[in-house]
Amino acid sequence: MKVGIIGGTGGMGKGFALRWAINNQVIVGSRDAGRASEAAEEYSKIANESFGNIKGSITGTDNVTVAKQSDVLILSIPYENIDAVCSEILPQVSDNCVVVSPIVPMTKTDVGFECVAIKENKPFSYKLVSNHMKNKSKIVSAFHVISEKKLINPTLELDYDIFVCGDDKDSVAIVNTLIDEIKGLRSIYLGPLELSYLAEMSTPLLLNAMIQNKIKNPGIKII
Ligand SMILES: NC(=O)c1ccc[n+]([C@@H]2O[C@H](COP(=O)([O-])OP(=O)(O)OC[C@H]3O[C@@H](n4cnc5c(N)ncnc54)[C@H](OP(=O)(O)O)[C@@H]3O)[C@@H](O)[C@H]2O)c1
């Protein structure tokens, strides 16, 4: 599969690229094509050193080209930039492209980590993304509760659940395949896209629990 990562030069993008290059053609995206190529070169080296000879590949180019080429497109960008980035790239995706939002509307305040959408009465990420999609059934929300620190460390053993929301069974199945490819992650389907706000809110919950209780490497696992 061709997996494009918009904002792939960030921490999450690096983690996704390392993990999915084992089996897929990963395309790292950036506003700056040069930065994307440099990141792709660095990630390829790490992936090959960490996992041996990978079956896939990691290349890099500008966000718009990535959007045009991808079978699955991960929006690994900050909440504040959703409109600016998505208005440019989402009209370019193919009709069958599955668009994945791991975006968390979160801010740090005096009391701890808070959900911007609730605190400032703003739209949740999935709503903002869906405004720019031709085919809204192709959006899947996932990966809100796995931290970049875990994804970028190939030797760290993972045992976590990933909440998934989406309307189209086939699109959810494709995202589940990507989750399964990361050893130690399990997909937990929450329901239709409309319930994505529950997944988006779980990140500040997790981070406050971590800080207040001095828990290292927190994650969510349903038992
Ligand atoms: N970090 C985590 O552990 C974690 C965990 C779960 C979910 N998430 C979510 O995953 C997403 C990515 O997280 P991250 O920590 O990787 O984010 P990040 O490092 O802050 O940003 C990712 C990339 O977004 C691009 N970007 C930054 N400012 C931009 C702007 N003004 N306009 C357009 N693009 C911009 C940058 O790429 P270029 O400058 O190269 O274009 C940057 O490398 C976020 O929505 C976050 O809420 C993060």
PDBQT file of the ligand as one rigid body, heavy atoms in Angstrom, charges set to zero:
ROOT
HETATM    1  N1  LIG A 301       2.954  13.538  19.517  1.00  0.00    +0.000 N 
HETATM    2  C1  LIG A 301       2.219  12.553  19.993  1.00  0.00    +0.000 C 
HETATM    3  O1  LIG A 301       2.680  11.759  20.809  1.00  0.00    +0.000 OA
HETATM    4  C2  LIG A 301       0.797  12.388  19.518  1.00  0.00    +0.000 A 
HETATM    5  C3  LIG A 301       0.034  11.317  19.987  1.00  0.00    +0.000 A 
HETATM    6  C4  LIG A 301      -1.256  11.125  19.485  1.00  0.00    +0.000 A 
HETATM    7  C5  LIG A 301      -1.768  11.999  18.533  1.00  0.00    +0.000 A 
HETATM    8  N2  LIG A 301      -1.009  13.040  18.106  1.00  0.00    +0.000 N 
HETATM    9  C6  LIG A 301      -1.545  13.961  17.094  1.00  0.00    +0.000 C 
HETATM   10  O2  LIG A 301      -0.857  13.672  15.888  1.00  0.00    +0.000 OA
HETATM   11  C7  LIG A 301      -0.647  14.877  15.142  1.00  0.00    +0.000 C 
HETATM   12  C8  LIG A 301       0.843  15.024  14.840  1.00  0.00    +0.000 C 
HETATM   13  O3  LIG A 301       1.537  15.122  16.042  1.00  0.00    +0.000 OA
HETATM   14  P1  LIG A 301       3.069  15.595  16.084  1.00  0.00    +0.000 P 
HETATM   15  O4  LIG A 301       3.452  15.647  17.504  1.00  0.00    +0.000 OA
HETATM   16  O5  LIG A 301       3.861  14.799  15.139  1.00  0.00    +0.000 OA
HETATM   17  O6  LIG A 301       2.898  17.081  15.523  1.00  0.00    +0.000 OA
HETATM   18  P2  LIG A 301       4.030  18.192  15.245  1.00  0.00    +0.000 P 
HETATM   19  O7  LIG A 301       5.381  17.565  15.355  1.00  0.00    +0.000 OA
HETATM   20  O8  LIG A 301       3.725  19.388  16.069  1.00  0.00    +0.000 OA
HETATM   21  O9  LIG A 301       3.723  18.602  13.724  1.00  0.00    +0.000 OA
HETATM   22  C9  LIG A 301       3.769  17.639  12.686  1.00  0.00    +0.000 C 
HETATM   23  C10 LIG A 301       4.112  18.342  11.382  1.00  0.00    +0.000 C 
HETATM   24  O10 LIG A 301       3.085  19.250  11.030  1.00  0.00    +0.000 OA
HETATM   25  C11 LIG A 301       3.656  20.226  10.163  1.00  0.00    +0.000 C 
HETATM   26  N3  LIG A 301       3.232  21.583  10.572  1.00  0.00    +0.000 N 
HETATM   27  C12 LIG A 301       3.630  22.264  11.665  1.00  0.00    +0.000 A 
HETATM   28  N4  LIG A 301       3.092  23.514  11.680  1.00  0.00    +0.000 NA
HETATM   29  C13 LIG A 301       2.355  23.602  10.539  1.00  0.00    +0.000 A 
HETATM   30  C14 LIG A 301       1.595  24.651   9.960  1.00  0.00    +0.000 A 
HETATM   31  N5  LIG A 301       1.498  25.857  10.531  1.00  0.00    +0.000 N 
HETATM   32  N6  LIG A 301       0.978  24.401   8.789  1.00  0.00    +0.000 NA
HETATM   33  C15 LIG A 301       1.109  23.203   8.169  1.00  0.00    +0.000 A 
HETATM   34  N7  LIG A 301       1.840  22.173   8.660  1.00  0.00    +0.000 NA
HETATM   35  C16 LIG A 301       2.443  22.376   9.845  1.00  0.00    +0.000 A 
HETATM   36  C17 LIG A 301       5.182  20.146  10.284  1.00  0.00    +0.000 C 
HETATM   37  O11 LIG A 301       5.669  19.586   9.078  1.00  0.00    +0.000 OA
HETATM   38  P3  LIG A 301       6.431  20.513   7.987  1.00  0.00    +0.000 P 
HETATM   39  O12 LIG A 301       6.951  21.730   8.704  1.00  0.00    +0.000 OA
HETATM   40  O13 LIG A 301       7.531  19.647   7.508  1.00  0.00    +0.000 OA
HETATM   41  O14 LIG A 301       5.399  20.823   6.954  1.00  0.00    +0.000 OA
HETATM   42  C18 LIG A 301       5.377  19.192  11.445  1.00  0.00    +0.000 C 
HETATM   43  O15 LIG A 301       6.523  18.412  11.337  1.00  0.00    +0.000 OA
HETATM   44  C19 LIG A 301      -1.200  16.027  15.999  1.00  0.00    +0.000 C 
HETATM   45  O16 LIG A 301      -2.483  16.372  15.553  1.00  0.00    +0.000 OA
HETATM   46  C20 LIG A 301      -1.296  15.440  17.401  1.00  0.00    +0.000 C 
HETATM   47  O17 LIG A 301      -2.380  15.976  18.131  1.00  0.00    +0.000 OA
HETATM   48  C21 LIG A 301       0.260  13.258  18.580  1.00  0.00    +0.000 A 
ENDROOT
TORSDOF 0
